[in-house]
Amino acid sequence: MDKNKEQIITSGLYLVSTPIGNLGDITNRALKVLQTSDVILCEDTRRSVKLFSHFKIKGKLLAYHKYNEKKMSNEIISLIKKNKIISLISDAGTPAISDPGVVIINKCIEEGIDIHPVPGASAVTSAISVSGFKDKYLFYGFLPKKKNEIKSIFNNLSKLDLTLVFFIPISKINFYLSDFKRYFNDRKIVIAKEMTKIHEKFIRGNVFQVNSLVDNFSDQELKGEFTVVLSGKNKQKNITNEINDSIKLEIKKMLKKYSHKDVVDFISKKEDLPKKIVYDFCLKLKK
């Protein structure tokens, strides 16, 4: 890199992205900013100590979380006005993305204080990049717990032809799956777990195919959250009340060798047809 183009670290607020699992994903710039910082605001100092210990980062850590961010904002502003370099990190990923940070950011904007992003790992972009879905997306974050609120949100989101991204606690995934099936039944889904870690896993399929996901998990595995990505609307050319002749012929041939259910599953997926249409046609042939 051209040294002349490097940003000089001066007093202000730095939003520093940290790894979402794999410590190797930290950037050189992030390390430099953290090592230079006078104070580092951490969502959970106990978790952040592990990161700092690994990279031998020394600095004053202050707890900054959703329960104290309003209270802490004046103290932070005061420190920056004394020419201190303040960094904000979350437990993992990019600060202020479904994590604390918006309060102090807006306070800095009001006070005319410089705010600097230090890009890096993000569960949102990581999951989208491997989803295979279009990159025009809406990130929602964590969903509410009340069914009537979920109904209102999903009713609105289901009308959007965008990739949708959610953070869902692993222990609550089954709670939300039933509503995904109700409002997004025609979409594809990717459920990402432990991204960048040893046990990284991606569950892929159509929303209507995904069943209970936590039954076989241990209590330890139920900690943390899934990053859930839904595809845009499935624009199916074949969504009509009729199946074209070539597909009808294929179904007739398949029914001679395979079960009704297997044919419905195979054809609906292969041709992007609603299962009910294929099922009704198979039923008609059986009669």
Buried (B, 14 or more C-beta within 10 A) or exposed (E): EEEEEEEEBEBBBBBBBBBBBBEEBBBEBBBBBBBEBBBBBBBEBEBBEEBBEEEEBEBEBBBBBEEEBEEBBEEBBEBBEEEBBBBBBBBBBBBBBBBBBEBBBEBBEEEEBEBBEBEBBBBBBBBBEBBEBEEEBEBBEEBEEEEEEBEEBBEEBBEEEBBBBBBBBBBBBBBBBEBBBBBBBBBBBBBBBBBBEEEEEBBBEBBBEBEEBBEEBEEEBEEBBBBBBBBBBBEEEBEEEEBEEEBBEBBEEBBEEEEBEEBBBBBBBEBBBBBEBBBBBBEEEEE
